[in-house]
Amino acid sequence: MRQLRDIYEEVRAIHGVAILDETDSQAVIYKGLKFCSEDGNFFILSTATDIYTELSFEMYHEFLNHGLEAGIRKFRNQRFMSALSKLSNDAPAFKEIFKLWKQK
């Protein structure tokens, strides 16, 4: 099984990611997530809101067991479904988006 260090190093090696290095920490922002390294500890934060929140155990499990892109897909899918759940089921936008999503 992968370690968080492996995921962090994989993201860090991707050309074009936003690198945010400071004296006491290193971080990379990629596809809406902030991958961090501080004092030998590795963690992932969501950048979806002004206050970044750490991912759930379930999300970490996805990254560690299925890889970087699978973890990102699951994270984005959960955000998408959360946004959809806030719309009224009768809203035209909801019906159209849900129809398109179901086709995938």
C-alpha positions in Angstrom: 0.0 0.0 0.0 1.2 3.5 -0.7 2.1 6.0 1.9 1.1 9.7 2.0 4.8 10.5 1.3 4.5 8.6 -2.0 1.3 10.6 -3.0 3.0 13.9 -2.0 6.1 13.1 -4.1 4.0 12.0 -7.1 2.1 15.3 -7.0 5.3 17.3 -6.5 6.8 15.8 -9.7 3.9 16.9 -11.9 4.8 19.7 -14.2 2.8 22.9 -13.7 1.5 22.4 -10.1 1.5 25.3 -7.8 4.4 24.9 -5.3 4.1 26.7 -2.0 7.3 26.2 -0.1 8.1 28.0 3.1 10.9 27.6 5.6 8.9 25.2 7.9 6.6 23.5 5.4 6.2 22.5 1.8 2.9 22.2 -0.1 1.6 21.7 -3.6 -1.8 22.6 -4.9 -3.2 20.4 -7.6 -6.8 20.0 -8.9 -8.4 21.7 -5.9 -6.3 19.9 -3.2 -3.4 21.0 -1.2 -0.8 18.3 -0.5 1.3 19.3 2.5 4.5 18.2 4.2 5.3 19.6 7.7 8.0 18.2 10.0 7.8 14.8 8.3 4.0 14.6 8.4 2.0 14.5 5.2 -1.6 15.4 4.8 -4.1 16.6 2.2 -6.5 19.6 2.5 -9.5 20.6 0.4 -9.2 24.1 -1.1 -13.0 24.2 -1.8 -13.6 26.8 0.9 -11.8 29.8 2.4 -10.8 27.6 5.4 -9.0 24.6 4.1 -10.2 21.3 5.7 -8.4 18.0 6.0 -9.8 15.1 4.0 -11.8 12.4 5.6 -10.4 8.9 6.4 -12.5 7.6 3.5 -10.7 10.0 1.1 -7.3 9.1 2.4 -8.2 5.4 1.9 -9.0 6.1 -1.7 -5.7 7.9 -2.3 -3.6 5.2 -0.5 -5.3 2.2 -2.0 -6.2 3.4 -5.5 -3.8 6.2 -6.3 -3.6 9.9 -7.0 -6.1 10.2 -9.8 -8.6 7.8 -8.3 -8.5 9.9 -5.1 -9.0 13.1 -7.0 -11.9 11.6 -8.9 -13.6 10.5 -5.7 -13.0 13.9 -4.1 -14.5 15.7 -7.0 -17.4 13.3 -7.3 -18.3 13.9 -3.6 -18.1 17.7 -4.1 -20.3 17.5 -7.2 -22.9 15.3 -5.5 -22.9 17.6 -2.4 -23.6 20.6 -4.7 -26.3 18.7 -6.5 -28.0 17.7 -3.2 -28.4 21.4 -2.3 -30.5 22.1 -5.5 -34.2 21.5 -5.5 -35.0 18.3 -7.4 -37.5 20.3 -9.4 -35.0 22.9 -10.6 -34.4 22.7 -14.3 -30.6 23.0 -13.7 -30.7 20.0 -11.4 -32.6 17.8 -13.9 -30.2 18.7 -16.7 -27.1 18.2 -14.7 -28.3 14.9 -13.2 -29.3 13.6 -16.6 -25.8 14.4 -18.0 -24.1 12.9 -15.0 -26.1 9.7 -15.3 -24.9 9.3 -18.9 -21.3 8.9 -17.7 
